[in-house]
Amino acid sequence: MPELPDLQAFSKNLSKKLLHKKLKTITVENAKKITTSQAALRKALDGEKLESIDRVGKTLQFRFANGHVLGMHLMLHGKLYFFKDKNEEKYPIVTLLFEDGTGLVLTDFQGAAHIMLDPEDKGSPDAMDKAFSLKYLEDLLSKKRVTIKQFLLDQHNVQGIGNAYADDILWEARISPFSVCNKIPAAAVKKLHKAIHEVLTRAEKNILKSDPDIINGEIRDFMLVHSKKLKESPTGKPIETSAVGGRTTYYTEEQELFK
């Protein structure tokens, strides 16, 4: 699933191509997971100028001049493609056709990717937002008895972090993913807060360096521990894996366990 750095890179490249264009029409091709009717979407968006494309948590948000926002969640297998005049990609979920003939299609062979009109604010801060401060993290961790890996994946605590980057962040901070939140000492929490920003920022730079025009897919060649291809961490320690909640967690013995 595309995570924060992937979507951040996508939003920059989508913006280069689509900003300030006027939407001719939006067409829902697969409504399995779309709750807003096509008629309502067209009434809100057709004929409107696209003002910005932002990443909020794990969604892309297309903001139009009239104030309406089209949210887009790619889920596990959603992919975005540009097209000219007519889409030829398989498994379309929704297409956006602009007045100059530029088009954008969201595809998903599983049909799980979806859009939403004027998505609600989840209330929790984005991992890259100023509101996600060290104090916020300290205060919230002190009230939680779940593992730190569970905490990072819960979008009600912090938005944008997924399974892969949670593992790399915890390795960078040298905190075991099985540590209990309210048992993590202040010094380690400070390292964690720093690691979140550094790992996510570095990842976005690596993605754009590898593919400057990327708008779909995941580039993971630079991961620290979260990779089937890796046997050792950057410091040479063996990488171990454990299945937690149906997801594979990657870690090493050098990550301290607090419980």
C-alpha positions in Angstrom: 0.0 0.0 0.0 1.4 3.5 -0.8 2.3 5.3 2.4 3.1 8.8 3.3 6.3 9.3 1.3 4.8 7.7 -1.8 1.7 9.8 -1.7 3.8 12.9 -1.0 5.8 12.3 -4.2 2.6 11.5 -6.2 1.0 14.8 -5.1 3.9 16.8 -6.3 3.9 15.2 -9.7 0.1 15.3 -10.1 0.3 19.0 -9.2 2.8 19.7 -11.9 0.5 18.2 -14.5 -3.0 19.2 -13.3 -3.0 22.4 -11.3 -5.3 25.2 -12.5 -6.9 23.1 -15.1 -10.7 23.1 -15.3 -12.4 19.7 -14.9 -14.7 18.9 -17.8 -16.2 15.8 -16.1 -15.8 13.1 -13.5 -16.9 9.6 -14.3 -17.4 6.8 -11.9 -16.5 3.5 -13.6 -16.7 1.2 -10.5 -19.0 2.3 -7.7 -18.4 -0.7 -5.4 -16.8 1.4 -2.6 -18.1 4.8 -3.6 -20.9 6.2 -1.5 -21.4 9.5 -3.3 -23.5 9.3 -6.5 -22.0 10.3 -9.8 -24.7 12.9 -10.2 -23.6 14.5 -6.9 -19.9 14.4 -7.9 -20.6 16.0 -11.2 -22.7 18.7 -9.7 -20.0 19.6 -7.2 -16.9 19.3 -9.5 -17.7 19.5 -13.2 -16.6 22.8 -14.6 -14.5 23.7 -11.6 -10.8 24.7 -11.6 -8.4 22.5 -9.6 -6.6 24.7 -7.1 -4.4 22.2 -5.2 -3.5 18.6 -4.7 -2.4 17.7 -1.2 -1.6 14.6 0.8 -3.6 14.2 4.0 -2.7 11.0 5.9 -3.0 8.2 3.4 -5.3 10.1 1.1 -4.8 12.4 -1.8 -7.1 15.4 -1.7 -8.0 17.4 -4.9 -9.2 20.9 -3.9 -11.3 22.8 -6.4 -12.0 26.6 -6.6 -15.5 26.3 -5.3 -14.2 24.7 -2.0 -15.2 21.1 -2.7 -12.6 18.4 -2.2 -12.2 15.1 -3.9 -10.5 12.6 -1.6 -8.8 9.6 -3.1 -7.6 6.5 -1.2 -5.5 4.0 -3.2 -5.8 1.1 -0.7 -3.5 -1.8 -1.5 -3.5 -1.9 -5.3 -4.8 1.4 -6.5 -2.8 3.1 -9.2 -3.0 6.4 -11.0 -2.3 7.0 -14.7 -2.5 10.1 -16.9 -4.2 9.8 -20.3 -5.1 12.0 -23.2 -8.8 12.4 -24.2 -9.8 8.7 -23.5 -8.7 6.2 -20.9 -7.3 2.9 -22.1 -6.2 1.5 -18.7 -7.9 -1.6 -17.3 -9.9 -1.8 -14.1 -10.8 1.9 -13.8 -12.5 3.1 -10.6 -13.0 6.8 -11.6 -11.7 9.1 -14.4 -11.2 12.8 -14.3 -11.2 14.5 -17.7 -10.0 18.1 -17.9 -11.1 20.6 -20.6 -7.7 20.5 -22.4 -8.0 16.7 -22.9 -5.7 15.8 -20.0 -7.1 12.9 -18.0 -6.4 11.1 -14.8 -7.7 7.6 -14.0 -7.6 5.7 -10.7 -7.5 1.9 -11.3 -7.6 -1.1 -9.0 -8.0 -4.7 -10.2 -9.5 -5.6 -6.8 -11.9 -2.7 -6.9 -11.0 -1.5 -3.4 -9.6 1.9 -4.1 -12.2 4.6 -3.7 -13.0 8.3 -3.7 -15.0 10.5 -1.4 -16.5 14.0 -1.7 -15.4 16.4 1.0 -13.8 13.9 3.3 -14.1 14.5 7.0 -11.2 15.5 9.1 -10.1 12.5 11.2 -9.0 14.8 14.1 -5.5 13.3 14.5 -2.4 15.2 13.2 -0.5 14.2 10.1 2.9 12.7 10.8 4.6 15.6 9.0 2.4 18.3 10.5 3.6 20.8 13.2 0.7 19.6 15.4 2.4 16.2 15.7 4.8 17.7 18.2 7.1 15.9 20.7 4.7 17.0 23.5 1.7 15.6 21.6 3.5 12.3 21.2 4.7 12.1 24.8 1.2 12.9 26.2 -0.5 10.4 24.0 2.0 7.6 24.5 1.7 8.0 28.3 -2.0 7.0 28.1 -1.6 4.0 25.8 -0.9 0.4 26.8 -0.8 -1.0 23.3 2.5 -1.8 21.5 4.3 1.1 19.8 3.8 -0.6 16.4 0.1 -0.7 16.9 0.1 2.9 18.0 1.9 4.1 14.8 -0.4 2.2 12.5 -3.6 3.6 14.2 -4.6 6.6 12.1 -6.6 8.0 15.0 -3.2 8.6 16.7 -1.2 9.9 13.8 -2.0 9.9 10.1 0.1 8.7 7.2 2.3 5.9 8.7 1.8 2.4 7.4 3.4 -1.0 8.0 6.6 -0.6 6.1 7.6 2.8 7.4 6.6 2.0 10.9 9.2 -0.7 11.0 11.9 1.5 9.5 11.1 4.3 11.9 11.3 2.0 14.9 14.6 0.6 13.8 15.9 4.2 13.3 14.9 5.0 16.9 16.2 1.6 18.1 12.8 0.8 19.8 11.4 -2.7 19.6 8.0 -2.8 17.8 6.7 -4.8 20.8 7.4 -2.1 23.3 4.5 -0.9 25.4 3.7 2.7 24.7 3.5 4.0 28.3 6.7 2.2 29.2 8.9 4.0 26.7 11.2 6.5 28.5 11.3 10.1 27.6 14.7 9.9 25.9 13.5 7.1 23.6 10.3 9.0 22.8 12.4 11.9 21.7 14.4 9.7 19.4 11.2 8.2 18.0 9.8 11.7 17.2 13.0 12.6 15.4 13.1 9.3 13.5 9.5 9.7 12.2 10.4 13.0 10.5 13.8 11.9 9.3 12.8 8.5 7.9 9.7 9.9 6.0 11.5 12.9 4.6 14.5 10.8 3.5 12.1 8.3 1.9 10.3 10.9 -0.2 13.7 12.2 -1.5 14.8 8.7 -2.4 11.6 8.0 -4.2 11.7 11.2 -6.3 15.4 10.6 -7.0 14.7 7.1 -8.3 11.6 8.1 -10.3 11.2 11.9 -10.7 7.8 11.6 -12.4 6.2 8.9 -10.2 2.4 8.8 -9.7 1.9 5.1 -8.9 3.6 2.1 -7.5 6.0 1.8 -4.5 9.8 2.1 -4.5 11.3 0.3 -1.5 14.9 -0.3 -2.6 16.2 2.0 0.2 14.3 0.5 3.1 16.4 0.0 6.3 14.8 -3.3 7.6 11.4 -3.7 6.1 12.2 -5.8 3.0 12.1 -9.4 2.0 15.3 -8.9 0.2 17.3 -7.8 3.3 18.9 -10.2 5.6 20.8 -7.6 7.7 20.2 -4.1 9.0 22.5 -1.3 8.0 24.5 -2.1 11.1 24.9 -5.7 10.2 22.4 -7.2 12.6 20.2 -10.1 11.4 16.7 -9.0 10.5 13.9 -11.0 12.2 10.3 -11.1 11.2 7.1 -11.7 13.1 3.4 -11.8 12.0 1.3 -9.4 14.0 -2.3 -8.8 13.2 -1.9 -10.3 9.7 1.1 -8.0 8.9 4.7 -8.9 8.8 6.9 -6.9 11.2 10.7 -6.5 10.5 13.1 -5.8 13.4 16.5 -6.6 14.9 17.8 -7.5 18.4 19.4 -4.0 18.7 16.0 -2.5 19.2 15.3 -2.1 22.9 12.2 -3.6 24.3 10.3 -1.5 26.9 7.5 -3.4 28.8 
